[in-house]
Amino acid sequence: MEAPKESSREQSHPLYSSDRDQIDRLLAKKVPQDADLVDLARLFMRYEGFPGAQDLKDDMFKTMRLWGFDRDSLNEKTRKI
């Protein structure tokens, strides 16, 4: 029996649509407010380990890099907020 292909294991997150809107909004921000940083960190937590929504994950990393953060510095900053 053949193992299932990786793409067949991807799931659709129930909050994908609203999260897609959130991430698009964050991507458009040049300078994030504190609430934007918290939103991005929250989205990272939601999708960590989730088998799917790779486009959202890619855009979250892109947003984070555009704002000059990595995961550690984003988490550190949001813990202070």
One Martini backbone bead per residue (centre of mass of N, CA, C, O) as a GRO file, in nm:
protein
   81
    1MET     BB    1   0.096   0.036   0.023
    2GLU     BB    2   0.064   0.364  -0.027
    3ALA     BB    3   0.162   0.653   0.073
    4PRO     BB    4   0.058   0.944   0.148
    5LYS     BB    5   0.054   1.240   0.042
    6GLU     BB    6   0.128   1.537   0.179
    7SER     BB    7  -0.113   1.705   0.055
    8SER     BB    8  -0.339   1.509   0.180
    9ARG     BB    9  -0.272   1.619   0.487
   10GLU     BB   10  -0.390   1.874   0.449
   11GLN     BB   11  -0.551   2.137   0.613
   12SER     BB   12  -0.838   2.324   0.699
   13HIS     BB   13  -0.882   2.607   0.855
   14PRO     BB   14  -1.155   2.758   1.011
   15LEU     BB   15  -0.984   3.058   1.012
   16TYR     BB   16  -0.864   3.131   0.737
   17SER     BB   17  -1.021   3.377   0.627
   18SER     BB   18  -0.970   3.575   0.865
   19ASP     BB   19  -0.659   3.537   0.865
   20ARG     BB   20  -0.607   3.639   0.582
   21ASP     BB   21  -0.702   3.928   0.641
   22GLN     BB   22  -0.501   3.985   0.867
   23ILE     BB   23  -0.238   3.936   0.706
   24ASP     BB   24  -0.291   4.146   0.487
   25ARG     BB   25  -0.295   4.382   0.684
   26LEU     BB   26  -0.007   4.340   0.796
   27LEU     BB   27   0.151   4.357   0.524
   28ALA     BB   28   0.065   4.671   0.481
   29LYS     BB   29   0.246   4.737   0.713
   30LYS     BB   30   0.523   4.928   0.796
   31VAL     BB   31   0.429   5.007   1.098
   32PRO     BB   32   0.384   4.857   1.387
   33GLN     BB   33   0.178   4.795   1.627
   34ASP     BB   34   0.126   4.632   1.908
   35ALA     BB   35  -0.126   4.476   1.805
   36ASP     BB   36   0.018   4.356   1.555
   37LEU     BB   37   0.226   4.187   1.705
   38VAL     BB   38   0.021   4.017   1.859
   39ASP     BB   39  -0.125   3.901   1.616
   40LEU     BB   40   0.118   3.757   1.492
   41ALA     BB   41   0.190   3.578   1.734
   42ARG     BB   42  -0.085   3.436   1.747
   43LEU     BB   43  -0.071   3.310   1.463
   44PHE     BB   44   0.177   3.140   1.512
   45MET     BB   45   0.047   2.968   1.733
   46ARG     BB   46  -0.193   2.854   1.570
   47TYR     BB   47   0.004   2.730   1.320
   48GLU     BB   48   0.169   2.557   1.489
   49GLY     BB   49   0.170   2.236   1.348
   50PHE     BB   50  -0.006   2.286   1.111
   51PRO     BB   51  -0.142   2.092   0.831
   52GLY     BB   52  -0.125   2.386   0.669
   53ALA     BB   53  -0.136   2.701   0.545
   54GLN     BB   54   0.134   2.793   0.399
   55ASP     BB   55   0.067   3.078   0.298
   56LEU     BB   56   0.035   3.201   0.577
   57LYS     BB   57   0.311   3.133   0.691
   58ASP     BB   58   0.475   3.283   0.478
   59ASP     BB   59   0.344   3.568   0.540
   60MET     BB   60   0.433   3.582   0.834
   61PHE     BB   61   0.737   3.577   0.780
   62LYS     BB   62   0.741   3.821   0.594
   63THR     BB   63   0.634   4.027   0.796
   64MET     BB   64   0.848   3.991   1.012
   65ARG     BB   65   1.089   4.073   0.832
   66LEU     BB   66   0.984   4.358   0.750
   67TRP     BB   67   0.991   4.440   1.072
   68GLY     BB   68   1.266   4.308   1.201
   69PHE     BB   69   1.203   4.006   1.281
   70ASP     BB   70   1.199   3.732   1.486
   71ARG     BB   71   1.069   3.503   1.684
   72ASP     BB   72   1.216   3.590   1.942
   73SER     BB   73   1.168   3.902   1.922
   74LEU     BB   74   0.863   3.889   1.906
   75ASN     BB   75   0.813   3.745   2.174
   76GLU     BB   76   0.956   3.948   2.352
   77LYS     BB   77   0.784   4.194   2.280
   78THR     BB   78   0.500   4.072   2.353
   79ARG     BB   79   0.561   4.021   2.655
   80LYS     BB   80   0.587   4.336   2.718
   81ILE     BB   81   0.285   4.420   2.628
   0.00000   0.00000   0.00000
